[in-house]
Amino acid sequence: PGSRTYERSWIRDGALISNSLLYFGFYEIVKRYIEWYSKYQYEDGKIPCVVDYRGPDPVPEHDSNGEFIYLLANYFKFTKDTSLLRSKFETVKRAIDYTSYLTSLRKTAEFKSEDKRAYYGLLTESISHEGYSAKPMHSYWDNFWALLGLESATMIAKVLGKENEAKFFEQIKSEFKTNLYNSLEL
């Protein structure tokens, strides 16, 4: 996506455009996109926000993991293709591990203090919005995508009969959702 204005592939655009393509029955195109994009996952589990001719861009945008997992789950919902889910399950697990790592950085005593409580257990600051590139900020956009990614990962694990992983993802999701809702309330 995006060739009209830039020669890059953003996972957020790719996930949303792929969702439309799935509704129109273009399953193979979406499958090829998932397979291609997943090759750029970093060793630490981070899914890059964008890939171009230079490769993946390492900027701190934290919506990408959720968007990729959501895309994979949506592909399954339309195709019932468990073989792609199975082949990308390690990618999902590593993406969830990275998301958990980022949220762990906001579960310290510092984030229990009155002035930082609203960020407790959320993802770290990012530049997921163009207006944030000069100064990374906490973004609910990232956190809502993370929640959707955690829900999607739980569903994928259940479909594959991986009950231990499904329980683990559900536990992470439940705690994260509580932290997110507490933040919204604060």
C-alpha positions in Angstrom: 0.0 0.0 0.0 1.0 3.6 -0.5 2.7 3.7 -3.9 0.8 6.8 -4.9 2.6 8.9 -2.3 5.4 6.8 -1.0 7.3 3.6 -1.9 7.0 1.9 1.5 4.7 -0.7 3.0 3.2 0.2 6.4 1.8 -2.8 8.3 -1.1 -0.6 9.5 -2.1 0.1 5.9 -1.3 -3.4 4.9 -3.5 -4.9 7.6 -6.5 -2.7 6.9 -6.2 -2.9 3.1 -5.8 -6.7 3.4 -9.0 -6.8 5.4 -10.8 -5.3 2.5 -9.1 -7.6 0.1 -10.3 -10.6 2.2 -13.9 -9.4 1.9 -13.4 -9.5 -1.9 -11.9 -12.9 -1.9 -8.3 -12.0 -2.7 -6.9 -14.5 -0.2 -3.7 -15.4 -2.0 -2.5 -11.8 -2.2 -3.1 -11.4 1.5 -1.3 -14.6 2.3 1.7 -13.5 0.2 1.7 -10.2 2.0 1.7 -11.9 5.4 4.5 -14.2 4.4 6.6 -11.4 2.9 6.1 -9.0 5.8 6.8 -11.6 8.6 10.3 -12.0 7.2 11.2 -8.6 8.6 10.4 -9.3 12.2 13.3 -8.3 14.4 15.1 -10.9 16.6 13.5 -9.3 19.7 10.0 -10.0 18.3 9.2 -6.4 17.1 7.2 -6.2 13.9 8.5 -3.2 12.0 6.0 -0.4 11.3 7.3 -0.1 7.7 9.4 -1.8 5.2 10.9 -0.2 2.1 13.8 -0.9 -0.4 16.3 -0.5 2.5 14.5 -3.1 4.6 12.6 -2.7 7.9 12.5 0.7 9.6 13.5 0.5 13.3 11.6 3.6 14.5 9.6 3.2 17.8 6.0 2.6 16.7 4.3 0.1 18.9 1.1 -0.5 17.0 2.7 -2.9 14.5 2.7 -6.1 16.5 -1.0 -5.9 17.1 -1.7 -5.0 13.5 0.3 -8.0 12.2 -1.4 -10.5 14.5 -4.8 -9.0 13.7 -4.1 -9.4 10.0 -3.1 -13.1 10.5 -6.2 -13.8 12.5 -8.4 -12.1 9.9 -6.8 -14.1 7.2 -7.8 -17.3 9.1 -11.4 -16.1 9.7 -11.9 -15.8 6.0 -9.9 -18.8 4.8 -9.8 -21.3 7.7 -6.2 -21.9 6.6 -4.6 -23.4 9.7 -1.3 -24.1 7.8 -0.5 -20.4 7.6 -1.4 -19.9 11.3 0.8 -22.9 12.2 3.7 -21.6 10.1 3.5 -18.1 11.7 2.8 -19.1 15.3 6.4 -18.5 16.4 6.2 -15.0 14.8 3.0 -14.4 16.9 4.7 -15.7 20.1 7.7 -13.5 19.6 5.5 -10.5 18.8 3.6 -11.1 22.1 6.9 -11.4 24.0 8.0 -8.1 22.6 4.7 -6.5 23.6 5.0 -7.9 27.1 8.5 -6.6 27.3 7.4 -3.1 26.4 4.6 -3.2 29.0 7.0 -4.5 31.7 8.9 -1.3 31.4 5.9 0.6 32.6 5.2 -1.8 35.6 7.9 -0.4 37.8 7.5 1.6 41.1 8.0 4.8 39.1 4.8 4.2 37.3 2.8 3.7 40.5 3.5 7.3 41.4 0.6 9.8 41.2 2.0 11.7 38.2 2.7 8.5 36.1 -0.1 6.1 37.2 -2.0 6.7 34.0 0.8 5.0 32.1 1.2 1.9 34.4 1.3 -1.3 32.4 0.9 0.4 29.0 3.3 0.3 26.0 6.2 2.7 26.1 6.2 6.0 24.3 6.3 5.9 20.5 6.0 8.0 17.4 3.0 6.2 16.0 1.5 9.5 15.1 3.3 11.8 12.8 2.9 14.7 15.3 5.0 12.7 17.8 8.1 12.2 15.7 10.0 15.0 17.5 9.0 13.7 20.9 7.8 10.2 21.4 4.6 10.0 23.5 2.3 7.4 25.0 -0.4 6.6 22.4 -3.7 4.9 23.1 -3.7 4.0 19.4 -0.7 1.7 20.1 -2.4 0.2 23.2 -5.7 -0.5 21.4 -3.9 -2.3 18.6 -1.9 -4.2 21.3 -5.2 -5.3 22.9 -6.6 -6.4 19.5 -3.3 -8.3 18.9 -3.5 -10.0 22.2 -7.1 -11.1 21.6 -6.1 -12.3 18.1 -3.1 -14.2 19.4 -5.4 -15.9 22.0 -7.8 -17.0 19.2 -5.0 -18.3 17.0 -3.5 -20.4 19.9 -7.0 -21.8 20.6 -7.6 -22.7 16.9 -4.2 -24.5 16.8 -5.0 -26.4 20.0 -2.2 -24.8 21.9 -4.0 -24.5 25.2 -1.0 -23.5 27.3 -0.1 -20.6 25.0 -3.8 -19.6 24.8 -4.0 -19.4 28.6 -0.7 -17.5 28.7 -1.9 -15.0 26.0 -5.3 -14.7 27.8 -3.5 -13.9 31.1 -1.4 -11.2 29.4 -4.4 -9.8 27.7 -6.5 -9.7 30.8 -3.8 -7.8 32.8 -3.1 -5.5 29.9 -6.8 -4.7 29.4 -7.2 -3.9 33.1 -4.2 -1.5 32.9 -5.5 0.1 29.8 -9.0 0.7 31.2 -7.5 2.0 34.5 -5.4 4.4 32.4 -8.5 5.6 30.4 -10.4 6.2 33.7 -7.5 8.1 35.2 
